[in-house]
């Protein structure tokens, strides 16, 4: 099935006439690739996806210049396994990393050298490769080190746990620590001291640093573009924004403070990260600052006369955080009209924005309902640069190049997700249907294989479980759930691993 899907994708990409001479023209050199991934950005947190309170003019403009997807799915419901799907083209039933798993003293479960990543494949075709932001797929010096997984240049956080603070003591520059001017560094997890007045904004000054890590990361990403302007480059930009803690420079807050929102302080009495006096304003300001970074990056690409030959992709690694006291997802309607948040395989946890721009190739202002997932980017990018012969055997992704270039493309046969975290979950999308299992690893669950069924065309909010009315669909999805899971010795899933 995987080989057939790839064959069909290649047929549609190369076997059909182009829409216009502009689409048919070959670029003077292989296109540059800029892949931007936000951290915990929800489906409805950009203006172009319906957001009313948070300002994102640059990303909204990017969508107007390219294609916006309405049925795009992250690799998984949390950080590391989602990134593994993206890097390797394998869905969570086959991917090596299937949950967050911290390694001491710093890092996450490494992907092994045997895995082929997008970066390795692009580098083998002559691309300069750089990653700037948060890695999360293996400590420095391990087999999962980004410098050993295809990225000639890395700058940022290696471990996602260290990325909970935006004012750290150091960042990684390849395999060297670079000191930041935060004395002392601001913790990612803390509370107001006992006896401190939570209604006094000065009580929160201890959670403000001097050297904002995203500024450093952004500067390095821009420098990478400047250095490699004369050759094809792959810029992977997994920004840490807007993942909590709520850390943002005061000047970014001012436009939102001026709106006069009711904004009760977050003191960490009921949550997990550092306090903030105006959490709603802080969260909105973080996203707007990220949007400004993206605007500066796009401006640089234009200034260097690279715009026409650069593919730009923007997405998010999973949905909005479930920590409501810190991020008021109801106030922002962060995933409306979807159900679920980060950590959940309900739609709000994994359906995320996707914007793709390639001037002259991708028609501007287009919207696609084609269902796509992170596993699709490895074959898609290789297709788009004319290197489909390098697509590895055994991956699960399909090329969506035909859809991007304006051609008809058969709907994918299915999309599969599993997640051992947050109680254990499994989901399959099959045409209009979605089957999902929840709490599979909870001891009190007497039927861990019980399946809920939703018709997303009629019920995008997943409000009405119609499993009893469609036993034949339930049976088809059960078969896929069994077939697509392979046991992992590291991320065990007893209800599925057992005979």
Helices and strands as residue ranges (DSSP letters): H 2-14, H 21-24, E 32-38, G 47-49, H 57-65, E 67-69, E 72-73, H 79-88, H 118-124, E 128-134, G 146-148, E 153-157, G 162-164, E 170-173, E 176-179, G 201-207, H 213-227, E 233-237, H 250-257, H 279-303, G 307-309, E 310-316, H 329-332, H 347-350, E 354-357, E 366-368, E 372-373, H 376-384, G 388-390, H 401-404, E 415-419, E 425-430, E 433-437, E 452-455, G 467-469, H 471-484, H 494-497
